[in-house]
Amino acid sequence: TFYGILTLLPLLCEIVESFLVSSLSSSPRKIRLSREVEGAACLEVFKARMDRFQRLRYIKQLGGTYFVFPGASHNRFEHSLGVGYLAGCLVRTLKERQPELDITQRDILCVEIAGLCHDLGHGPFSHMFDGRFIPLTRPDLKWKHETASVQMFEHLITSNKLEKVMESYGLVLEEDMLFIKEQIGGPVDENACEKSWPYRGRPKEKSFLYEIVANKKNGIDVDKWDYFARDCHHLGIPNNFDYKRLLIFTRVCEVKNQKHICTRDKEVENVYEMFHTRYCLHRRAYQHKTGNIIEIMITEALQKADKFFEIRGSGGKVYQISTAMEDMEAYTKLTDCIYLEILHSSHPELEEAREILCKIERRELYKFLGETRPESKKAIVKVIYFESIANSKPEKDPPDVELKAENFIVDVINMDYGMKDQNPIDQVHFYCKADPSKAVNISKEQVSKFLPIIFMEQVVRVYYKSQDPYIISCAKQYFVQWCMENDFTKPQVTNSLIIFLVKYSSSLSTSLLFH
């Protein structure tokens, strides 16, 4: 029971402390957890007892990336522990450094709980579910995992009858529940963004509290601090961003009658490193060409299994994979385990889905043809590209094979610093040693001339569903022809393309002689 957990707090603190030292710190220096009973006990309620939270043990943090980076076996559970811990570190640091902010124990508890519960709504293979599967199966649905996180948090509280427990730790139920949900999913009122202060859980005087777990203003938050450190550790990718320095040099300043979290001016390069780390992780791991095609294949398998796979929710009602998030009882049962359930199923209606997963297990993946980028800033419309590529038959010595449009897979990748084509550091406030109460902006030109000019790029990757080397060679020729005809950069040349490019160049030269 919850009260039995209280007696285990010292041991639990040691376990979590040991975990955080090994996962978040590359130095042998020991990280000390706060032993405040209120915070620790309340957090134990959420993480040690509830199946809605325990399900995160069975959802891979990096989805299909694990199939490429075997070290990336960590789950949403560990990440959530880390975010809850770091959220507590940051809010307590601000409380100690600036008592005038009037940060209460209620505020601290709510921020920690929001950090702990911010990812409750993730589905199978994390971002694959809300980034690929749901848009394909329910294209008209505007849904994101943060929405489900808020709903799952509400379900966690009501189904486990935690209202009285929360009140016993000093929380004001209606107000603090709203505050926690706003930190996770943003303003509850859809029209609230038009108001000068859109939040209701805390007044404008405590606006900085909304910048700790999920910072909608500039993206600097403890969620990123944790997953940068954790993901780099498991992926074997160096992490040049030091969140501990930001903790040391963070304070709250007032900007246009609103309080924001600021950092010292000398930390501006560290902040740039943070956003560069984000880009590097996307480029090298999160958007890895093989990891992405595996997620595409898993998505196809889930699509084919969707109408046959039954998940029982509240009241015995049956849901599909694509509708399970409409009922939190059903959604609790939806984790990465669905992969093995389909793979090991003997049901004939799941045969097509099962075969796709078997191909992944045998490493018979759809073949990568290459990647390209638009030469201009034109918008990329993925839905029409596979048809266009299939019609781009080379004029000179065309391959004697028919390639089907439905066998081409076009994956459009967007990589940026977190704010599309904008520089997020333009939205960051700093303070100087001479006047720590005054917030200032630091332009890119004041920092270095080696910083990026462009903060977003789009990459188009193309795959083909075949294992036949000759067909793949022909498909690559189609892809190169399409790039040349549509103002895209030439794909990186592989051995199978050299002959085609030579033929294309000689054909072009010959035609020019007759003009």
MINU-942124 format. One record per residue (C-alpha): x, y, z. Coordinates in steps of 0.02 Angstrom, whole numbers, plus 50000, padded with zeros to 5 digits. Layout:
REM residues N
XYZ ...
END
This chain:
REM residues 515
500005000050000 500465018349991 500775019050179 501895003850171 502925012750039 503305026750162 504345014750268 505405010450116 505815028450072 507645028250127 507985012650023 506995019249875 507955035649880 509595026049877 509005015649728 508435030849629 510005040349678 511115026149617 510115025049456 510265043649420 512135043949454 512445029949330 511235036349198 511385055149204 513145058749262 514755054049175 515785059849325 516015049849486 515365064349589 513865058649689 512185066949657 511215069249817 509345067349814 508255078449920 507565068450066 506055079550092 504725067050144 503275076150061 504045076049888 504805058749895 503265050449967 502065058449845 503155053549697 503255035549759 501365034749745 501445038149560 502925027649510 502925012549624 501115007349630 500165012349475 500005001449321 499695017249217 501445022749261 502235005449259 501705003149076 503095015249030 504325001249070 503704992848911 503845007548790 505555010448712 506165028248730 506865028448553 505645016848465 506385008448311 508095016248343 508425001548461 508494990048309 510005000048248 510835005048412 510754989748527 511265000348676 509695010948660 508644998648760 508045011548888 506205015048912 505025029548947 504975024049130 506795028749165 506635045149070 505095049949171 506015046749334 507435057849274 506295072049221 505375071649387 507035072149479 507775086249375 506155096249387 506315095349576 508155100349567 507775115849462 506265122049560 507165119549727 508695128649660 507605143549615 506755143049785 508415143349878 509205156349765 507725168249759 506585166949912 505625182049849 504845171049714 503755163449850 503925145649784 502915134449900 503025115949940 501415114049840 502275121749688 503755109949706 502655094449720 501615099449569 503145102649462 503915085849512 502295076449477 502125084949308 503915079749265 503575062049320 501945060549223 502305070949067 502525055548955 501105044549020 500225046348852 501545038748740 500995023848636 501965009148564 503725013748508 503505031448574 503475044548435 503145031448301 501375029748368 500865048148364 502055053148225 501725039248098 500355026948147 498955038648203 499155051048057 499015036447933 497565027248016 496595042548073 497155056947961 495755068648016 496165066848200 497205080748281 498005070248417 499665070848509 500365060848653 500285075748772 498385074948759 498415056848812 499655060848951 498405072849029 496985060249011 498055046149081 498555056949229 496725060449268 496345041949252 497805037549364 497145048749502 495315043649493 495535024949464 496735023549612 495715035449722 497205046649755 496245062649786 496305060949975 498135055949971 498585071449871 497605082349991 498505074350138 500145080950067 499495098650060 498885099449880 497305109049837 496495096349724 495585106449590 496895120149575 498435109049581 497725095649466 497425109449339 499185116149363 499965098949335 498925096049178 499375113249109 501235109649131 501035093549032 499845098748893 499755117648893 498225128548928 496635118448954 495545131648870 495835131048680 495485149648665 496585154148813 498125157748706 497285173648647 497255180348826 498685189648910 498855175349036 498165158848970 498465147949123 497315145449273 498305133749385 499515147149440 499445166249427 500495176649309 501695180449452 502275162349443 502395161049254 504175154149267 503505137849340 502785133549169 504535134149092 505275119749193 504515103449126 503965108548950 504565125848900 503425131948760 504355148548748 506105142948696 506235124148723 507495124548867 506755112448993 507205097649103 506375085648982 507765089248857 509105089548992 508665071649038 508435064048867 510015072248797 511065064848938 510155048148939 510025045448751 511835050548719 512395038548855 511445023848780 511825028248599 513685030848627 513585048548558 514575062348648 513525075148740 514365092148743 512935100748833 513135102549022 511455104649108 512315105949278 513035122849231 511305129349185 510695123749357 512105133649437 511805149449336 509895149549322 508825163049399 507145171649367 507035189149294 505545199749245 505255203449061 503745213749006 502825210949170 503095192149161 504385181649252 505515170449148 506915158349186 508565166049129 510385160449129 512045169449139 512685178048983 514275167648987 513235151848963 512605156848791 513795144748703 513225130748817 511425134648765 511925133848582 512745117048619 511085111148689 510155114548527 511595108048422 511535091948524 509695090548481 510085092148296 511505079448306 510415066748395 509075068448261 510345067448120 511355052848187 510075042648283 508245048048294 508105049848105 509305035948058 508825029247887 508745011147947 507845015148109 506565025148012 506185011447886 505974999048028 504715010748108 503835012547940 503734993547926 503084991848105 501795005248065 501244995247911 501074979748018 500014988948147 498914995948007 498584978547939 498234971748113 497174986548169 495424980448126 495774962948191 496644967148354 495484968848504 495914978448662 494624977948801 494314994348892 493165000649029 491454992649038 492064978448928 492024989048771 493224983248635 494414995248549 495634994048404 497454999348405 496985015848324 495565019548445 496285013248610 496795030748664 494945035248675 494845024648833 496255025248961 495845007849026 496165000948851 497635012448817 498515006248975 498654989248890 499414996248730 501324995448737 502774988948633 502194971548683 500974972248537 502464968848422 502754951748500 500894948148514 500724950148325 502374941448287 501924925948390 500084925748345 499354911048249 497764920248196 497584919548005 496894937347997 498554943748066 499594934547936 500024949947831 500524959947985 501504945148052 502464943147889 503034961247892 503704959048069 504544942848018 505444952547881 506084964548013 506694949748118 507574942447965 508254959847922 507384959347753 507044977947759 506394988947620 507924995147526 508585012747543 508775021247373 509525037547434 509135054547506 508995071847432 508585089647480 507605103147390 508725115747302 507475129547338 506335133247487 504835125247405 503655115347514 503835096547512 502205087247483 502545069047525 500895061847466 501215064847281 503055060347271 502945041447258 501825043047103 503015055847027 504555044947058 503715029746981 503395040046823 505195046346810 505805033046692 507555036846623 507495041446438 509215034546398 509275015446408 507735013846519 507684998346630 506634984146562 505634982446722 504014990146781 504104998546951 502485000747047 502125017347130 501465008847287 503155000447314 504045017247330 504115024247506 504485042647529 504985048547702 505115067347730 506225071947877 506185089047961 507705093248068 507865109548162 508325117548328 506565115048395 505705130448323 505645126348137 506645139448040 506845151148189 508335152748305 507635147648477 509005157348567 508195173348505 506835168848632 508065165448774 508405178648907 510085180548994 510715190949140 512395198849175 513465197849330 513395216749351 511485217049360 510735199649388 508975206649402 508955213249223 508575201549077 509465204248911 509465195948740 511075190648654 511075190648464 511945177148364 513185189848296 513745193948473 514235175948504 515185169248352 515235169748163 515325150748160 513525148548217 512175142448096 511295154247976 509925141747934 509045132848076 508005120047982 508275107647842 507155095147754 507775078547691 506835067047572 507255048647588 506615035647467 506485016847491 505835002747381 504944986647433 506034973347355 507534962447394 508004959947211 509674968747176 509234972346994 507544979947038 508354990647173 509664996447047 508275001446926 507305010247065 508855020447107 508955026046926 507135031746933 507505041247093 509025050147020 508035054646864 506655061946973 507905072347073 508635079646913 506925083946843 506225091747003 507575103247068 508215091947206 510035088947250 510885074147170 510865059147289 512525052847353 513235041947216 513365023247246 514145010347131 512465005747059 512155023747004 513835027946926 513425019546760 511735028246750 512465045346788 513815043046655 512485038146529 511385052946578 512835065246565 513385058846394 511585059546332 511425077446393 513065082446309 512535074746144 510875083846143 511745100446175 512855097946020 511315098245906 510635114845975 
END
